[in-house]
Amino acid sequence: MHKTAQLDQRHVWHPFTQMRDWLRREPIVIASGQGAVLRDVRGKKYLDANSSIWTNLHGHQHPKINAAITRQLKKISHSSALGFANEPASLLAERLLTAANTQHKTQSTRLAKVFYSDDGSTALEVALKLAYQFTLRARNKQSQPKFLALDGAYHGDTIGAVSMGHIDLFHKAYSGMLFQTDKVMSPYCYRCPFNRAKPERADARHYRKCNWECVHLVEKKFSAQKKKGNPYAAFVFEPLMQGAAGMIPQADGWLKKVAETARAHGALLIADEVMTGFGRTGKTFACQHQNIQPDFLCLAKGLTGGYLPMAATLTTQSVFNAFLGEYHEFKTFFHGHSFTGNQLGAAASLASLKILQTKRSEQQRARLQQRLHTELQSLWQLPNIGDIRQVGLVAGIELVKNWRTRESFTLRERAGIRVCEAMARRGVLTRPIGNVIPLLPPYCTTPKQMQTMVGALHDAVKEVF
Ligand SMILES: Cc1ncc(COP(=O)(O)O)c(C=O)c1O
């Protein structure tokens, strides 16, 4: 076994990993990366088919991001945002707000302030705490602010973020530590209980037309809570596609309808764009597909191009104003981290955003998205492919025992894990979500590399089943 693998197995505890399984075999040890390619310590090359857990945008070792970080390194790596400003974080705040406000010109709907933190979870934690305090103040502390989230929601692993999450496998173990949030059905057309999903193959059973039952459930939930005299303070959602729930896209128009319902009931909108942000869905932010302006826009993962841990929570002037007061009134937002506004992260983010906003990157993403769609069609011929879901450059391929019955594999069968292991043997890396195989290629992926990624999935499914 390679000495780094030995060291790892002796000392490192990996996230979301059954360590007994981990210790059974030699792990892949990544030594370097270039573009969409990762290389291990033995020199074997792999395609990074999930962009290193959905973070990387423009590829590894991008010369412009490398140069930006190096330039910043020569000035300073980090100084505290508690008491001091710095240039890259200030510039980045301006650029993020400009990118987020393209459809919103009026003062009342514009996002106006940026609060920095370190990861997706903390971006959500910030939004949650701000929304909580804002609502308490607006409602004169009459009742505890309540939050509504989606079934299958995943917003991170800090306690507030877990409280807003609704995936039993991840969250139930902590139930005693959490505060209660409500959940409402999210659209999962392939397994719609109203039996109205679109037929995925020509000879599939006939489905009736969708009547937006899932939207009506959201409306009912808001009305019921209002009747209790304590309307929801905020509605938290991943726009267009729920990631960790299994790459589940929302039917066109769903987001607009539920956002309008939430607004009509006076709820704040917390958009979690940790996965969908920065061009993943085709536009800079997924909310822009349906002209939604949230009160909180939570960003992380791709913010730095996937180089460094940094996150941002964008919010409105009115939220900001609620925290203004004389020192002795203690209206301050009492929250922050040691690395808030880190210069290296901000320098990487500025470089990444600049690349993202070029015409070339836009065209490259559009072409790649089309290419991904074309390649994915080859999978339909396999009987264990139940559903193929794609939004922009995010795809989730759901494995089933039989596509006609849509019967799921049990988790014990480790179907997703086995397929991903077989893909790794073919030089393609991604990580399953239960029975769903995610593909989120870096934006620099070539057509040939895209073909290899989907081809490896095709062959792995054939091998495993
Ligand atoms: C939508 C969404 N929100 C939040 C998070 C948490 O982000 P992090 O792992 O950076 O804390 C994730 C992570 O996968 C995510 O997909």
The ligand as a Tripos MOL2 file, in Angstrom:
@<TRIPOS>MOLECULE
LIG
   16    16     1     0     0
SMALL
NO_CHARGES

@<TRIPOS>ATOM
      1 C1        -27.5710   22.6760   -1.5720 C.3       1 LIG1
      2 C2        -26.5000   22.5410   -0.5330 C.ar      1 LIG1
      3 N1        -26.5110   23.3630    0.5210 N.ar      1 LIG1
      4 C3        -25.5500   23.3070    1.4640 C.ar      1 LIG1
      5 C4        -24.5440   22.3830    1.3920 C.ar      1 LIG1
      6 C5        -23.4790   22.3250    2.4490 C.3       1 LIG1
      7 O1        -22.2940   22.8010    1.9320 O.3       1 LIG1
      8 P1        -20.8920   22.4740    2.6630 P.3       1 LIG1
      9 O2        -20.6550   21.0230    2.4960 O.co2     1 LIG1
     10 O3        -19.9230   23.3260    1.9140 O.co2     1 LIG1
     11 O4        -21.0430   22.8840    4.0700 O.co2     1 LIG1
     12 C6        -24.5040   21.4930    0.3150 C.ar      1 LIG1
     13 C7        -23.4550   20.4780    0.2210 C.2       1 LIG1
     14 O5        -23.5020   19.5630   -0.5390 O.2       1 LIG1
     15 C8        -25.5060   21.5810   -0.6760 C.ar      1 LIG1
     16 O6        -25.5250   20.7690   -1.7180 O.3       1 LIG1
@<TRIPOS>BOND
     1     1     2 1
     2     2     3 ar
     3     2    15 ar
     4     3     4 ar
     5     4     5 ar
     6     5     6 1
     7     5    12 ar
     8     6     7 1
     9     7     8 1
    10     8     9 2
    11     8    10 1
    12     8    11 1
    13    12    13 1
    14    12    15 ar
    15    13    14 2
    16    15    16 1
@<TRIPOS>SUBSTRUCTURE
     1 LIG1         1 GROUP 0 **** ****
